[in-house]
Amino acid sequence: MLLEALGSVLIGLALSWAATRHLAERLPSRRAVFTTGTLGALFGAYVTHVAIGPGHETATLIGSAAIAAVLLSLLLRPSSRRLHRALPF
């Protein structure tokens, strides 16, 4: 369980780093992004570990990455470009 937690923290940090590198203008502060990514990955590892049980380390890490990515996507703000409607009404 300790290695799963450490692995999920590293996954959360890696996802947060990638998000801030590629989507910096659409995200809040780096501190919020890294906190959300790390805690989201830990929460994802916990939920996945409880759902499928011990002995499934790879699946637990995949679940932690998925939940961390979902939580990071919730931080995204709309882009500055506005979509124009085809019809004026």
N, C-alpha and C positions, 0 to 999 in steps of 0.2 A: 504494500500500500504506500510505503514511503517513496519508492521509486516511481510509482504512478503519479503521486503528488508532485514530485520534482520534475518529472517529464511533462506534466500538464502545465506547470509554471513556465517551463522553457517554451512550450508550444504557445502559450498565451503571450509571452514576451515576443516571440518571433512573429506572430500574427499582428501584434500591436505595432511592432517596428515596420512591418510591411505596409500596414495601413497608413501610418504616419508618413512613410516615404512616398507613397503613391497618391494619397488622398489628403494631403495636409491642409489644403485650402477648404475642404468640406468637413473637417473634423474640429471638435473643440480642442482645448489645450492638450499637450502631449501627456501631461500628468493624468488627466482624466482617461485618455485613451489607454495608457499603459496599465492603469489601475483596473479599468473595465476588462481589458484583455486577460490580465492575470487572474483576477477574481472570477471572471467568467469561465476560464479554463479549469480552475479549481472546482467550481461549482459543477461544471460539466463532468469532470472526473468523478465527483461524488455521486451525482445522479446516475451516471452510467454504471459505476461500480455497484451501487445499490440495486439497480435494475437487473443486471446480468450476473452479478455475483463475482466472487474472487476467482482468479485463474484466467482471466481474459484481459491481459494487460494491453494488448494491441487494440482491442475493441474499446477499452476504456479511454485510451489516448485519442482514438478517432472520435469518440463521443465528446471528449473535452474540447477537441479542436472545432467540432461542429457548433457546440454551444457558444464557445468563445467568438467564433465568426459571426454567429447570429447576434450576439450582444454588441459586438463592434459595429455591425451594420445598422443597429438602432441609433448609433451616435451620428450617423451621416446626416448632413444638412442638404437641402436641395442645392443643385448647382446654380451658379449666378446667371446662367443663360436661362431665359424664359422661353418656353415653348409657345409659339404663336398658333392660335386656333385658325382653322380653315374658314370657319364661318364667324362673322362678327357678333353673333348673339349667343 
